[in-house]
Amino acid sequence: MKKLSLPNKFIFLLNSIVGFALLISYALPFISPEKLPILAVLSLLAPLLIVINILFLIYWLVKFKKQFFLSFVILAIGYQQITSLYKIEDKKVLQEKDTKIMSYNVRLFNLYDWIKEDNVKTKIFDFISEKKPDIICFQEFDPKQKEEINFPYKYVKRRNEQSSFGQAIYSKYQIIKTGSLDFKNSSNNAIFADIVKDKDTLRVYNIHLESLKINPNKQNFGQATSDKLIGRLKNAFKKQAVQVHQILAHQKKCKYKIITCGDFNNTAFSWAYKQLKAAKNDAFEIAGQGFGSTFNYWAPLRIDFILVDSKIEVNHFKTYKVKYSDHFPIMARIAVH
């Protein structure tokens, strides 16, 4: 530190703060938001903290300063978690018998013209028709839309009779059973469908965990004060924890191979994700590429997931950067063994 210039001393101080914050974020998947909800907020920042630490590492390497060890060691400690942020090479094994499963938060098909573009709803349906998924899980689905999605089987569930939106599962394969978990005190929900393909029956969960209700395009994310913002995030993370417990208890009773799709409203560095992923594979981690960002924002936020049973092989995964919603659709090609 003595040999550093004053500006570099300040930069190293910032480096130390960001590095410490990243270290804390490594522990978040093991701490329930029910116990320390304030720490759960940090899980949203983990991807950004990783990127910033990498930039600090590069900065000190270019300067030939030993201070690069700080970020290097911190990044090395969290190597396994960091690999969930960015994938260098994808897996692309395309087989005729693959099942293509898509998850898409369609944001009510732009019902309230959030996106200033003509015919967004039609473009979403055209996109789906082009990609030809076999199973689709929709979040923020508007059941009043008149366009036909040409699937022989479907399960559409509004949150309640008063709600204008809900979730849906569409399938080219027979659906033999459906159900809803009906989260309490929430406009979000989880639904499921038992789908038969050939000799296999799959349980597909379409989940939409508690929304954070923040708008990243507005100052202070749409909140009047930062205290109100933090308070709302804490409450949302607590609700997410309760919802995750409910989902896991429901899945525990299932005798079929399970696929969990949906909008988690949280990152791969969160407790909610770790719990839902247990004994499953993340399709992006197996076969994706790049950051896999699923939220239309400048920072790399992957909050939509397809998690599959360990006995299901993931042959390909893709995030489609079509801007017809505030989320990007994701699709995996899977083979059941």
Secondary structure, 3 states (H helix, E strand, C coil): CCCCCHHHHHHHHHHHHHHHHHHHHHHHHHCCCCCCHHHHCHHHHHHHHHHHHHHHHHHHHHCCCCCHHHHHHHHHHCHHHHCCCCECCCCCCCCCCCEEEEEEECHHHHCCCCCCCCCHHHHHHHHHHHHCCCEEEEEEECCCCCCCCCCCEEEEEECCCCCCCEEEEEECCEEEEEEECCCCCCCCEEEEEEEEECCEEEEEEEEECCCCCCCCCCHHHHCCCHHHHHHHHHHHHHHHHHHHHHHHHHHHCCCCEEEEEEECCCCCCCHHHHHHHCCEEEHHHHHCCECCCCECCCCCCCCEEEEEECCEEEEEEEECCCCCCCECCEEEEEEEC
